[in-house]
Amino acid sequence: MTTTPQMIFVNLPVRDLEASKKFFAALGYSFNPQFTDENATCMVISESIFVMLLVEPYFATFSPKPLCDARTHTEVITCLSAESRAAVDVLVDKAIAAGGSEPMPMRDYGFMYQRGFQDLDGHLWEVVHMDGEPG
């Protein structure tokens, strides 16, 4: 029996959908127009990873809890793998050039190289390349 790979859909609230789309497009990501309107867009990370960017009032309809302001509180850190150390640097540098920031210094653990960025809404993203198992 063949199983379909499981997909992940990360849902993030955003203040300005068009600004967020422009930011992530500058990082090289595309959007699925089938799941895009004035309230949301579906950002394609890979064949099995998607990020739903939802304007804050629309996002709020999916949860009874108040929204977290990611500019002042950490809600989640989304970590993406990269194929090389250079690819980590390219993606984070693109994020910074597009208006994001780098909230933590680069970390090099030998077997793992890690940098991160904060997007326009304060969401934290880590980008990591792992060479293999330590020691």
N, CA, C and O atoms as CSV, one atom per row, in Angstrom:
chain,resi,resn,atom,element,x,y,z
A,1,MET,N,N,0.840,-1.171,0.000
A,1,MET,CA,C,0.000,0.000,0.000
A,1,MET,C,C,0.892,1.244,0.000
A,1,MET,O,O,1.806,1.352,0.818
A,2,THR,N,N,0.635,2.162,-0.895
A,2,THR,CA,C,1.384,3.405,-0.992
A,2,THR,C,C,0.710,4.463,-0.131
A,2,THR,O,O,-0.510,4.625,-0.160
A,3,THR,N,N,1.525,5.179,0.634
A,3,THR,CA,C,0.971,6.256,1.448
A,3,THR,C,C,1.391,7.593,0.855
A,3,THR,O,O,2.493,7.743,0.328
A,4,THR,N,N,0.513,8.528,0.952
A,4,THR,CA,C,0.802,9.882,0.487
A,4,THR,C,C,1.623,10.586,1.559
A,4,THR,O,O,1.280,10.515,2.740
A,5,PRO,N,N,2.711,11.272,1.168
A,5,PRO,CA,C,3.484,12.000,2.179
A,5,PRO,C,C,2.609,13.023,2.900
A,5,PRO,O,O,1.778,13.692,2.285
A,6,GLN,N,N,2.808,13.131,4.190
A,6,GLN,CA,C,2.051,14.098,4.973
A,6,GLN,C,C,2.534,15.501,4.648
A,6,GLN,O,O,3.731,15.729,4.475
A,7,MET,N,N,1.600,16.436,4.567
A,7,MET,CA,C,1.939,17.825,4.287
A,7,MET,C,C,1.768,18.630,5.567
A,7,MET,O,O,1.081,18.208,6.497
A,8,ILE,N,N,2.407,19.800,5.598
A,8,ILE,CA,C,2.242,20.718,6.719
A,8,ILE,C,C,1.797,22.069,6.174
A,8,ILE,O,O,2.314,22.555,5.168
A,9,PHE,N,N,0.828,22.662,6.862
A,9,PHE,CA,C,0.325,23.991,6.547
A,9,PHE,C,C,0.493,24.832,7.807
A,9,PHE,O,O,-0.255,24.671,8.771
A,10,VAL,N,N,1.463,25.717,7.797
A,10,VAL,CA,C,1.680,26.642,8.907
A,10,VAL,C,C,0.785,27.846,8.641
A,10,VAL,O,O,0.795,28.392,7.538
A,11,ASN,N,N,0.018,28.261,9.631
A,11,ASN,CA,C,-0.872,29.420,9.502
A,11,ASN,C,C,-0.309,30.569,10.327
A,11,ASN,O,O,-0.081,30.426,11.528
A,12,LEU,N,N,-0.087,31.713,9.676
A,12,LEU,CA,C,0.478,32.871,10.362
A,12,LEU,C,C,-0.378,34.110,10.128
A,12,LEU,O,O,-0.785,34.377,8.998
A,13,PRO,N,N,-0.653,34.866,11.182
A,13,PRO,CA,C,-1.378,36.127,11.002
A,13,PRO,C,C,-0.431,37.216,10.486
A,13,PRO,O,O,0.723,37.294,10.905
A,14,VAL,N,N,-0.927,38.045,9.583
A,14,VAL,CA,C,-0.128,39.152,9.050
A,14,VAL,C,C,-0.966,40.425,9.073
A,14,VAL,O,O,-2.189,40.378,8.944
A,15,ARG,N,N,-0.302,41.547,9.238
A,15,ARG,CA,C,-0.994,42.838,9.247
A,15,ARG,C,C,-1.304,43.321,7.841
A,15,ARG,O,O,-2.391,43.839,7.585
A,16,ASP,N,N,-0.344,43.152,6.917
A,16,ASP,CA,C,-0.479,43.665,5.548
A,16,ASP,C,C,-0.159,42.522,4.591
A,16,ASP,O,O,1.006,42.185,4.382
A,17,LEU,N,N,-1.194,41.931,4.013
A,17,LEU,CA,C,-1.007,40.750,3.160
A,17,LEU,C,C,-0.139,41.058,1.950
A,17,LEU,O,O,0.740,40.267,1.609
A,18,GLU,N,N,-0.364,42.173,1.303
A,18,GLU,CA,C,0.430,42.513,0.106
A,18,GLU,C,C,1.904,42.721,0.455
A,18,GLU,O,O,2.782,42.285,-0.290
A,19,ALA,N,N,2.181,43.380,1.574
A,19,ALA,CA,C,3.569,43.568,1.998
A,19,ALA,C,C,4.219,42.227,2.322
A,19,ALA,O,O,5.386,42.007,1.995
A,20,SER,N,N,3.480,41.339,2.956
A,20,SER,CA,C,4.016,40.011,3.281
A,20,SER,C,C,4.288,39.204,2.020
A,20,SER,O,O,5.310,38.524,1.927
A,21,LYS,N,N,3.385,39.273,1.052
A,21,LYS,CA,C,3.605,38.568,-0.212
A,21,LYS,C,C,4.855,39.100,-0.914
A,21,LYS,O,O,5.656,38.327,-1.441
A,22,LYS,N,N,5.015,40.409,-0.917
A,22,LYS,CA,C,6.185,41.013,-1.555
A,22,LYS,C,C,7.468,40.581,-0.829
A,22,LYS,O,O,8.467,40.267,-1.476
A,23,PHE,N,N,7.445,40.565,0.507
A,23,PHE,CA,C,8.598,40.147,1.307
A,23,PHE,C,C,8.994,38.711,0.963
A,23,PHE,O,O,10.157,38.451,0.653
A,24,PHE,N,N,8.048,37.784,1.013
A,24,PHE,CA,C,8.378,36.381,0.781
A,24,PHE,C,C,8.679,36.090,-0.692
A,24,PHE,O,O,9.445,35.173,-0.989
A,25,ALA,N,N,8.100,36.842,-1.604
A,25,ALA,CA,C,8.452,36.699,-3.024
A,25,ALA,C,C,9.905,37.094,-3.232
A,25,ALA,O,O,10.594,36.494,-4.058
A,26,ALA,N,N,10.385,38.098,-2.496
A,26,ALA,CA,C,11.787,38.514,-2.593
A,26,ALA,C,C,12.731,37.413,-2.101
A,26,ALA,O,O,13.910,37.399,-2.457
A,27,LEU,N,N,12.216,36.499,-1.289
A,27,LEU,CA,C,13.013,35.369,-0.811
A,27,LEU,C,C,12.961,34.198,-1.790
A,27,LEU,O,O,13.649,33.195,-1.603
A,28,GLY,N,N,12.144,34.329,-2.831
A,28,GLY,CA,C,12.057,33.301,-3.864
A,28,GLY,C,C,10.863,32.376,-3.762
A,28,GLY,O,O,10.781,31.402,-4.510
A,29,TYR,N,N,9.931,32.651,-2.854
A,29,TYR,CA,C,8.772,31.776,-2.698
A,29,TYR,C,C,7.648,32.205,-3.633
A,29,TYR,O,O,7.521,33.378,-3.984
A,30,SER,N,N,6.834,31.227,-4.026
A,30,SER,CA,C,5.683,31.497,-4.886
A,30,SER,C,C,4.406,31.293,-4.074
A,30,SER,O,O,4.443,30.831,-2.934
A,31,PHE,N,N,3.282,31.646,-4.685
A,31,PHE,CA,C,1.989,31.579,-4.016
A,31,PHE,C,C,1.000,30.846,-4.907
A,31,PHE,O,O,0.982,31.037,-6.123
A,32,ASN,N,N,0.186,30.015,-4.297
A,32,ASN,CA,C,-0.823,29.273,-5.032
A,32,ASN,C,C,-2.047,30.164,-5.198
A,32,ASN,O,O,-2.730,30.456,-4.217
A,33,PRO,N,N,-2.339,30.605,-6.431
A,33,PRO,CA,C,-3.461,31.525,-6.637
A,33,PRO,C,C,-4.815,30.903,-6.298
A,33,PRO,O,O,-5.774,31.624,-6.021
A,34,GLN,N,N,-4.903,29.564,-6.316
A,34,GLN,CA,C,-6.155,28.887,-5.987
A,34,GLN,C,C,-6.574,29.158,-4.548
A,34,GLN,O,O,-7.764,29.142,-4.232
A,35,PHE,N,N,-5.591,29.409,-3.666
A,35,PHE,CA,C,-5.870,29.639,-2.254
A,35,PHE,C,C,-5.465,31.046,-1.827
A,35,PHE,O,O,-4.987,31.253,-0.712
A,36,THR,N,N,-5.659,32.006,-2.719
A,36,THR,CA,C,-5.286,33.385,-2.455
A,36,THR,C,C,-6.466,34.303,-2.744
A,36,THR,O,O,-7.088,34.222,-3.803
A,37,ASP,N,N,-6.763,35.176,-1.789
A,37,ASP,CA,C,-7.756,36.226,-1.980
A,37,ASP,C,C,-7.342,37.410,-1.116
A,37,ASP,O,O,-6.178,37.499,-0.727
A,38,GLU,N,N,-8.262,38.322,-0.806
A,38,GLU,CA,C,-7.901,39.499,-0.018
A,38,GLU,C,C,-7.643,39.174,1.454
A,38,GLU,O,O,-7.105,40.010,2.180
A,39,ASN,N,N,-8.018,37.978,1.904
A,39,ASN,CA,C,-7.829,37.591,3.297
A,39,ASN,C,C,-6.638,36.677,3.540
A,39,ASN,O,O,-6.138,36.588,4.661
A,40,ALA,N,N,-6.182,35.997,2.491
A,40,ALA,CA,C,-5.159,34.970,2.701
A,40,ALA,C,C,-4.415,34.659,1.410
A,40,ALA,O,O,-4.874,34.950,0.306
A,41,THR,N,N,-3.245,34.056,1.597
A,41,THR,CA,C,-2.517,33.501,0.467
A,41,THR,C,C,-1.803,32.242,0.939
A,41,THR,O,O,-1.473,32.097,2.115
A,42,CYS,N,N,-1.578,31.354,0.011
A,42,CYS,CA,C,-0.885,30.100,0.305
A,42,CYS,C,C,0.518,30.175,-0.283
A,42,CYS,O,O,0.697,30.079,-1.497
A,43,MET,N,N,1.512,30.347,0.585
A,43,MET,CA,C,2.907,30.398,0.159
A,43,MET,C,C,3.437,28.974,0.042
A,43,MET,O,O,3.269,28.162,0.952
A,44,VAL,N,N,4.077,28.680,-1.085
A,44,VAL,CA,C,4.599,27.346,-1.339
A,44,VAL,C,C,6.076,27.305,-0.959
A,44,VAL,O,O,6.901,27.987,-1.567
A,45,ILE,N,N,6.404,26.495,0.058
A,45,ILE,CA,C,7.792,26.298,0.469
A,45,ILE,C,C,8.369,25.115,-0.298
A,45,ILE,O,O,9.487,25.188,-0.809
A,46,SER,N,N,7.609,24.025,-0.378
A,46,SER,CA,C,8.022,22.825,-1.111
A,46,SER,C,C,6.762,22.059,-1.498
A,46,SER,O,O,5.648,22.548,-1.310
A,47,GLU,N,N,6.941,20.866,-2.033
A,47,GLU,CA,C,5.786,20.059,-2.429
A,47,GLU,C,C,4.933,19.641,-1.236
A,47,GLU,O,O,3.776,19.259,-1.410
A,48,SER,N,N,5.489,19.707,-0.031
A,48,SER,CA,C,4.728,19.263,1.135
A,48,SER,C,C,4.675,20.285,2.276
A,48,SER,O,O,4.135,19.991,3.342
A,49,ILE,N,N,5.230,21.477,2.060
A,49,ILE,CA,C,5.231,22.502,3.099
A,49,ILE,C,C,4.641,23.795,2.528
A,49,ILE,O,O,5.086,24.309,1.502
A,50,PHE,N,N,3.620,24.301,3.235
A,50,PHE,CA,C,2.930,25.508,2.806
A,50,PHE,C,C,2.736,26.421,4.012
A,50,PHE,O,O,2.612,25.954,5.144
A,51,VAL,N,N,2.712,27.728,3.755
A,51,VAL,CA,C,2.439,28.687,4.813
A,51,VAL,C,C,1.230,29.509,4.379
A,51,VAL,O,O,1.248,30.175,3.344
A,52,MET,N,N,0.193,29.446,5.186
A,52,MET,CA,C,-0.988,30.255,4.939
A,52,MET,C,C,-0.779,31.586,5.669
A,52,MET,O,O,-0.719,31.628,6.898
A,53,LEU,N,N,-0.671,32.652,4.907
A,53,LEU,CA,C,-0.560,33.996,5.469
A,53,LEU,C,C,-1.968,34.574,5.492
A,53,LEU,O,O,-2.575,34.791,4.443
A,54,LEU,N,N,-2.481,34.821,6.688
A,54,LEU,CA,C,-3.866,35.249,6.866
A,54,LEU,C,C,-3.900,36.631,7.518
A,54,LEU,O,O,-3.234,36.854,8.529
A,55,VAL,N,N,-4.668,37.559,6.949
A,55,VAL,CA,C,-4.776,38.870,7.593
A,55,VAL,C,C,-5.330,38.653,8.998
A,55,VAL,O,O,-6.149,37.763,9.229
A,56,GLU,N,N,-4.871,39.481,9.927
A,56,GLU,CA,C,-5.172,39.258,11.344
A,56,GLU,C,C,-6.665,39.070,11.654
A,56,GLU,O,O,-7.003,38.131,12.375
A,57,PRO,N,N,-7.578,39.919,11.144
A,57,PRO,CA,C,-8.997,39.705,11.479
A,57,PRO,C,C,-9.520,38.343,10.990
A,57,PRO,O,O,-10.341,37.713,11.656
A,58,TYR,N,N,-9.045,37.904,9.839
A,58,TYR,CA,C,-9.463,36.611,9.305
A,58,TYR,C,C,-8.849,35.476,10.124
A,58,TYR,O,O,-9.531,34.508,10.459
A,59,PHE,N,N,-7.565,35.599,10.443
A,59,PHE,CA,C,-6.894,34.600,11.274
A,59,PHE,C,C,-7.646,34.419,12.594
A,59,PHE,O,O,-7.802,33.297,13.074
A,60,ALA,N,N,-8.106,35.515,13.171
A,60,ALA,CA,C,-8.787,35.479,14.468
A,60,ALA,C,C,-10.068,34.640,14.437
A,60,ALA,O,O,-10.523,34.183,15.486
A,61,THR,N,N,-10.654,34.428,13.260
A,61,THR,CA,C,-11.878,33.629,13.174
A,61,THR,C,C,-11.608,32.141,13.354
A,61,THR,O,O,-12.550,31.360,13.490
A,62,PHE,N,N,-10.340,31.732,13.358
A,62,PHE,CA,C,-9.981,30.320,13.478
A,62,PHE,C,C,-9.621,29.909,14.898
A,62,PHE,O,O,-9.358,28.733,15.149
A,63,SER,N,N,-9.604,30.855,15.830
A,63,SER,CA,C,-9.205,30.532,17.197
A,63,SER,C,C,-9.988,31.384,18.191
A,63,SER,O,O,-10.221,32.568,17.947
A,64,PRO,N,N,-10.396,30.782,19.313
A,64,PRO,CA,C,-11.083,31.574,20.339
A,64,PRO,C,C,-10.108,32.387,21.194
A,64,PRO,O,O,-10.536,33.235,21.978
A,65,LYS,N,N,-8.803,32.137,21.052
A,65,LYS,CA,C,-7.806,32.844,21.861
A,65,LYS,C,C,-7.363,34.126,21.165
A,65,LYS,O,O,-7.420,34.216,19.939
A,66,PRO,N,N,-6.919,35.123,21.943
A,66,PRO,CA,C,-6.424,36.363,21.324
A,66,PRO,C,C,-5.134,36.105,20.552
A,66,PRO,O,O,-4.367,35.196,20.872
A,67,LEU,N,N,-4.915,36.926,19.530
A,67,LEU,CA,C,-3.695,36.809,18.736
A,67,LEU,C,C,-2.486,37.266,19.538
A,67,LEU,O,O,-2.582,38.151,20.388
A,68,CYS,N,N,-1.377,36.663,19.258
A,68,CYS,CA,C,-0.094,37.050,19.842
A,68,CYS,C,C,0.556,38.070,18.918
A,68,CYS,O,O,0.526,37.904,17.699
A,69,ASP,N,N,1.135,39.110,19.473
A,69,ASP,CA,C,1.901,40.065,18.680
A,69,ASP,C,C,3.321,39.524,18.588
A,69,ASP,O,O,4.095,39.620,19.541
A,70,ALA,N,N,3.652,38.962,17.445
A,70,ALA,CA,C,4.957,38.319,17.274
A,70,ALA,C,C,6.112,39.322,17.287
A,70,ALA,O,O,7.278,38.930,17.332
A,71,ARG,N,N,5.785,40.614,17.248
A,71,ARG,CA,C,6.849,41.612,17.347
A,71,ARG,C,C,7.325,41.761,18.782
A,71,ARG,O,O,8.429,42.253,19.018
A,72,THR,N,N,6.501,41.340,19.754
A,72,THR,CA,C,6.880,41.478,21.158
A,72,THR,C,C,6.897,40.158,21.923
A,72,THR,O,O,7.446,40.090,23.023
A,73,HIS,N,N,6.302,39.107,21.352
A,73,HIS,CA,C,6.246,37.798,21.999
A,73,HIS,C,C,6.630,36.719,20.992
A,73,HIS,O,O,6.360,36.852,19.799
A,74,THR,N,N,7.254,35.662,21.471
A,74,THR,CA,C,7.560,34.544,20.598
A,74,THR,C,C,6.396,33.576,20.630
A,74,THR,O,O,5.998,33.105,21.695
A,75,GLU,N,N,5.853,33.283,19.464
A,75,GLU,CA,C,4.747,32.338,19.364
A,75,GLU,C,C,5.238,30.981,18.896
A,75,GLU,O,O,4.794,29.946,19.391
A,76,VAL,N,N,6.148,30.990,17.949
A,76,VAL,CA,C,6.684,29.771,17.354
A,76,VAL,C,C,7.942,30.163,16.573
A,76,VAL,O,O,8.076,31.309,16.144
A,77,ILE,N,N,8.837,29.234,16.394
A,77,ILE,CA,C,9.979,29.434,15.500
A,77,ILE,C,C,9.855,28.372,14.418
A,77,ILE,O,O,9.910,27.176,14.704
A,78,THR,N,N,9.689,28.809,13.184
A,78,THR,CA,C,9.573,27.891,12.058
A,78,THR,C,C,10.976,27.678,11.488
A,78,THR,O,O,11.651,28.635,11.107
A,79,CYS,N,N,11.402,26.435,11.434
A,79,CYS,CA,C,12.758,26.113,10.979
A,79,CYS,C,C,12.691,25.417,9.626
A,79,CYS,O,O,11.946,24.455,9.443
A,80,LEU,N,N,13.479,25.919,8.684
A,80,LEU,CA,C,13.572,25.342,7.350
A,80,LEU,C,C,14.987,24.823,7.122
A,80,LEU,O,O,15.960,25.444,7.547
A,81,SER,N,N,15.093,23.685,6.450
A,81,SER,CA,C,16.417,23.156,6.113
A,81,SER,C,C,16.919,23.817,4.836
A,81,SER,O,O,16.139,24.315,4.024
A,82,ALA,N,N,18.224,23.809,4.681
A,82,ALA,CA,C,18.862,24.333,3.479
A,82,ALA,C,C,19.892,23.315,3.015
A,82,ALA,O,O,20.428,22.556,3.823
A,83,GLU,N,N,20.168,23.296,1.717
A,83,GLU,CA,C,21.058,22.279,1.165
A,83,GLU,C,C,22.536,22.550,1.426
A,83,GLU,O,O,23.364,21.661,1.231
A,84,SER,N,N,22.882,23.756,1.863
A,84,SER,CA,C,24.281,24.075,2.138
A,84,SER,C,C,24.352,25.284,3.078
A,84,SER,O,O,23.359,25.972,3.312
A,85,ARG,N,N,25.542,25.517,3.603
A,85,ARG,CA,C,25.750,26.707,4.425
A,85,ARG,C,C,25.533,27.961,3.595
A,85,ARG,O,O,24.951,28.937,4.067
A,86,ALA,N,N,26.005,27.927,2.357
A,86,ALA,CA,C,25.826,29.077,1.475
A,86,ALA,C,C,24.348,29.351,1.233
A,86,ALA,O,O,23.941,30.511,1.164
A,87,ALA,N,N,23.535,28.300,1.101
A,87,ALA,CA,C,22.097,28.472,0.885
A,87,ALA,C,C,21.435,29.100,2.114
A,87,ALA,O,O,20.488,29.875,1.981
A,88,VAL,N,N,21.930,28.768,3.309
A,88,VAL,CA,C,21.430,29.404,4.536
A,88,VAL,C,C,21.673,30.909,4.441
A,88,VAL,O,O,20.768,31.716,4.653
A,89,ASP,N,N,22.915,31.266,4.116
A,89,ASP,CA,C,23.279,32.686,4.043
A,89,ASP,C,C,22.480,33.427,2.971
A,89,ASP,O,O,22.037,34.554,3.193
A,90,VAL,N,N,22.296,32.793,1.809
A,90,VAL,CA,C,21.555,33.442,0.723
A,90,VAL,C,C,20.137,33.767,1.161
A,90,VAL,O,O,19.670,34.887,0.951
A,91,LEU,N,N,19.437,32.801,1.771
A,91,LEU,CA,C,18.049,33.025,2.159
A,91,LEU,C,C,17.932,34.096,3.251
A,91,LEU,O,O,17.075,34.975,3.166
A,92,VAL,N,N,18.781,34.025,4.264
A,92,VAL,CA,C,18.711,35.013,5.348
A,92,VAL,C,C,19.100,36.394,4.834
A,92,VAL,O,O,18.481,37.388,5.214
A,93,ASP,N,N,20.108,36.473,3.983
A,93,ASP,CA,C,20.501,37.755,3.411
A,93,ASP,C,C,19.374,38.357,2.565
A,93,ASP,O,O,19.163,39.570,2.582
A,94,LYS,N,N,18.649,37.508,1.823
A,94,LYS,CA,C,17.501,37.990,1.048
A,94,LYS,C,C,16.426,38.544,1.984
A,94,LYS,O,O,15.826,39.583,1.704
A,95,ALA,N,N,16.188,37.845,3.094
A,95,ALA,CA,C,15.177,38.293,4.051
A,95,ALA,C,C,15.530,39.660,4.622
A,95,ALA,O,O,14.665,40.526,4.758
A,96,ILE,N,N,16.792,39.849,4.954
A,96,ILE,CA,C,17.240,41.131,5.505
A,96,ILE,C,C,17.115,42.230,4.452
A,96,ILE,O,O,16.668,43.336,4.757
A,97,ALA,N,N,17.508,41.928,3.214
A,97,ALA,CA,C,17.419,42.909,2.130
A,97,ALA,C,C,15.966,43.283,1.831
A,97,ALA,O,O,15.696,44.392,1.368
A,98,ALA,N,N,15.027,42.364,2.093
A,98,ALA,CA,C,13.613,42.612,1.821
A,98,ALA,C,C,12.901,43.311,2.978
A,98,ALA,O,O,11.697,43.556,2.902
A,99,GLY,N,N,13.627,43.633,4.043
A,99,GLY,CA,C,13.026,44.369,5.152
A,99,GLY,C,C,12.934,43.597,6.447
A,99,GLY,O,O,12.447,44.126,7.446
A,100,GLY,N,N,13.392,42.351,6.456
A,100,GLY,CA,C,13.407,41.573,7.689
A,100,GLY,C,C,14.620,41.940,8.524
A,100,GLY,O,O,15.386,42.836,8.168
A,101,SER,N,N,14.786,41.246,9.630
A,101,SER,CA,C,15.951,41.490,10.481
A,101,SER,C,C,16.501,40.152,10.961
A,101,SER,O,O,15.841,39.118,10.858
A,102,GLU,N,N,17.714,40.193,11.483
A,102,GLU,CA,C,18.365,38.992,12.004
A,102,GLU,C,C,18.433,39.123,13.527
A,102,GLU,O,O,19.317,39.804,14.047
A,103,PRO,N,N,17.504,38.477,14.250
A,103,PRO,CA,C,17.386,38.690,15.689
A,103,PRO,C,C,18.471,38.014,16.530
A,103,PRO,O,O,18.692,38.401,17.677
A,104,MET,N,N,19.139,37.023,15.977
A,104,MET,CA,C,20.169,36.285,16.709
A,104,MET,C,C,21.393,36.162,15.816
A,104,MET,O,O,21.262,36.111,14.594
A,105,PRO,N,N,22.578,36.114,16.405
A,105,PRO,CA,C,23.772,35.916,15.584
A,105,PRO,C,C,23.813,34.501,15.007
A,105,PRO,O,O,23.175,33.584,15.523
A,106,MET,N,N,24.573,34.347,13.933
A,106,MET,CA,C,24.784,33.041,13.314
A,106,MET,C,C,25.350,32.089,14.360
A,106,MET,O,O,26.127,32.488,15.226
A,107,ARG,N,N,24.946,30.816,14.265
A,107,ARG,CA,C,25.476,29.788,15.161
A,107,ARG,C,C,26.068,28.666,14.318
A,107,ARG,O,O,25.417,28.144,13.414
A,108,ASP,N,N,27.304,28.303,14.624
A,108,ASP,CA,C,27.985,27.219,13.911
A,108,ASP,C,C,28.410,26.184,14.934
A,108,ASP,O,O,29.304,26.424,15.746
A,109,TYR,N,N,27.758,25.030,14.884
A,109,TYR,CA,C,28.041,23.956,15.819
A,109,TYR,C,C,28.934,22.881,15.202
A,109,TYR,O,O,29.058,21.785,15.749
A,110,GLY,N,N,29.546,23.189,14.078
A,110,GLY,CA,C,30.364,22.216,13.376
A,110,GLY,C,C,29.517,21.375,12.439
A,110,GLY,O,O,29.620,21.502,11.219
A,111,PHE,N,N,28.686,20.524,13.001
A,111,PHE,CA,C,27.814,19.677,12.194
A,111,PHE,C,C,26.550,20.409,11.734
A,111,PHE,O,O,25.846,19.944,10.837
A,112,MET,N,N,26.265,21.573,12.365
A,112,MET,CA,C,25.051,22.311,12.042
A,112,MET,C,C,25.358,23.804,11.970
A,112,MET,O,O,25.980,24.373,12.868
A,113,TYR,N,N,24.912,24.416,10.890
A,113,TYR,CA,C,25.080,25.854,10.660
A,113,TYR,C,C,23.697,26.473,10.637
A,113,TYR,O,O,22.818,26.001,9.916
A,114,GLN,N,N,23.490,27.539,11.429
A,114,GLN,CA,C,22.150,28.063,11.626
A,114,GLN,C,C,22.149,29.586,11.658
A,114,GLN,O,O,22.963,30.215,12.334
A,115,ARG,N,N,21.215,30.157,10.909
A,115,ARG,CA,C,20.925,31.585,10.977
A,115,ARG,C,C,19.418,31.742,10.941
A,115,ARG,O,O,18.701,30.814,10.568
A,116,GLY,N,N,18.939,32.901,11.324
A,116,GLY,CA,C,17.508,33.114,11.301
A,116,GLY,C,C,17.158,34.525,10.903
A,116,GLY,O,O,18.017,35.403,10.819
A,117,PHE,N,N,15.873,34.726,10.660
A,117,PHE,CA,C,15.379,36.075,10.370
A,117,PHE,C,C,14.008,36.252,10.987
A,117,PHE,O,O,13.302,35.291,11.291
A,118,GLN,N,N,13.663,37.504,11.159
A,118,GLN,CA,C,12.343,37.898,11.622
A,118,GLN,C,C,11.652,38.563,10.440
A,118,GLN,O,O,12.207,39.482,9.838
A,119,ASP,N,N,10.439,38.107,10.096
A,119,ASP,CA,C,9.746,38.692,8.952
A,119,ASP,C,C,9.077,40.020,9.334
A,119,ASP,O,O,9.269,40.514,10.446
A,120,LEU,N,N,8.304,40.588,8.426
A,120,LEU,CA,C,7.709,41.906,8.636
A,120,LEU,C,C,6.741,41.949,9.811
A,120,LEU,O,O,6.515,43.013,10.388
A,121,ASP,N,N,6.165,40.800,10.174
A,121,ASP,CA,C,5.223,40.741,11.281
A,121,ASP,C,C,5.847,40.236,12.563
A,121,ASP,O,O,5.148,40.048,13.559
A,122,GLY,N,N,7.161,40.011,12.556
A,122,GLY,CA,C,7.860,39.568,13.754
A,122,GLY,C,C,7.950,38.065,13.920
A,122,GLY,O,O,8.504,37.594,14.913
A,123,HIS,N,N,7.418,37.291,12.968
A,123,HIS,CA,C,7.515,35.834,13.051
A,123,HIS,C,C,8.977,35.426,12.887
A,123,HIS,O,O,9.700,35.969,12.051
A,124,LEU,N,N,9.394,34.464,13.700
A,124,LEU,CA,C,10.784,33.994,13.673
A,124,LEU,C,C,10.927,32.790,12.760
A,124,LEU,O,O,10.133,31.850,12.811
A,125,TRP,N,N,11.955,32.836,11.925
A,125,TRP,CA,C,12.278,31.763,10.988
A,125,TRP,C,C,13.740,31.381,11.195
A,125,TRP,O,O,14.601,32.259,11.253
A,126,GLU,N,N,14.028,30.106,11.304
A,126,GLU,CA,C,15.395,29.612,11.363
A,126,GLU,C,C,15.681,28.894,10.055
A,126,GLU,O,O,14.806,28.234,9.494
A,127,VAL,N,N,16.902,29.026,9.578
A,127,VAL,CA,C,17.348,28.313,8.386
A,127,VAL,C,C,18.601,27.564,8.789
A,127,VAL,O,O,19.543,28.159,9.313
A,128,VAL,N,N,18.617,26.261,8.547
A,128,VAL,CA,C,19.681,25.424,9.061
A,128,VAL,C,C,20.191,24.456,8.002
A,128,VAL,O,O,19.426,23.920,7.201
A,129,HIS,N,N,21.504,24.249,8.021
A,129,HIS,CA,C,22.120,23.193,7.209
A,129,HIS,C,C,22.838,22.258,8.173
A,129,HIS,O,O,23.643,22.687,9.000
A,130,MET,N,N,22.527,20.962,8.048
A,130,MET,CA,C,23.175,19.963,8.893
A,130,MET,C,C,24.069,19.090,8.024
A,130,MET,O,O,23.619,18.520,7.029
A,131,ASP,N,N,25.358,18.988,8.412
A,131,ASP,CA,C,26.326,18.185,7.668
A,131,ASP,C,C,26.149,16.700,7.942
A,131,ASP,O,O,26.478,15.873,7.093
A,132,GLY,N,N,25.645,16.358,9.093
A,132,GLY,CA,C,25.505,14.962,9.484
A,132,GLY,C,C,25.414,14.885,10.989
A,132,GLY,O,O,25.226,15.899,11.660
A,133,GLU,N,N,25.545,13.703,11.510
A,133,GLU,CA,C,25.447,13.508,12.953
A,133,GLU,C,C,26.709,14.005,13.643
A,133,GLU,O,O,27.804,13.872,13.097
A,134,PRO,N,N,26.571,14.571,14.828
A,134,PRO,CA,C,27.755,15.060,15.555
A,134,PRO,C,C,28.629,13.917,16.030
A,134,PRO,O,O,28.168,12.806,16.292
A,135,GLY,N,N,29.927,14.241,16.132
A,135,GLY,CA,C,30.923,13.409,16.781
A,135,GLY,C,C,31.045,12.046,16.301
A,135,GLY,O,O,31.870,11.285,16.807
